[in-house]
Amino acid sequence: MASLDLVLLVAGCLLLGLDMMSEVVRRLWLSVPLVALGVGVLLGPDVLGVIEPAELGDDKKILEGLARVTLALAVVDIALRFDRRTLAQAWRPAARLLVGGMLGMWALTGLSAWLLLDVPLWVGFLIGAILTPTDPVVAATLTSEDIARRNLPLRLRRLLQLESGANDGLAIVLFLLPAIVLSEPSDEAAHWLATAARELGIALGGGVVLG
């Protein structure tokens, strides 16, 4: 039977083991997140059943909470890599990549899902919003490994790091728009969109001030 102590023990041992074996993992052309994912699947309910998240409570809520913590740590880790000078050099190309690249990929992925999967248009845009953002955990691995240092210029690595850390704000907007349209009556959608815009604006302003 799973317990919080067991989950913490497994997570701690996994982090320690991966840190100690990081060079071995790199030689095998694997990434640390991929190995961690594999261990999680192996110990999870569908294979060995060592950890049963459902026994700890609502497994969907647990997964959501863990995902939030993981994402927050990954974004903070990227933010701490930038000082004012490097941020001033990278923010303009990163902004172009964020706005043009993300909006274009969202539209392309959403329309592709609509045409190929035979789903409603707004469901296609919802799928596009899920698939478009660059994952900061994977991006950090790709830009900090030795192979990346040897083959990618520092400017390009910083651009990828900054884009992956900053794109979640825009991704929330791209996700909320179709989600609200699909889940709320048409006369309520405008109210929810205005509420979401206000809360995102407050969060953005607070982040700038605290940063």
BELFENPE-V59450 format. One record per run of one state. SS is the DSSP state (helix for helix, strand for strand, loop for the rest). FROM is the first residue (numbers start at 1). TO is the last residue. If there is no record, write none. Layout:
ss from to
SS FROM TO
SS FROM TO
This chain:
ss from to
loop 1 3
helix 4 20
loop 21 21
helix 22 27
loop 28 31
helix 32 43
loop 44 52
helix 53 56
loop 57 58
helix 59 79
loop 80 83
helix 84 116
loop 117 120
helix 121 132
loop 133 135
helix 136 144
loop 145 145
helix 146 151
loop 152 153
helix 154 183
loop 184 185
helix 186 210
loop 211 211
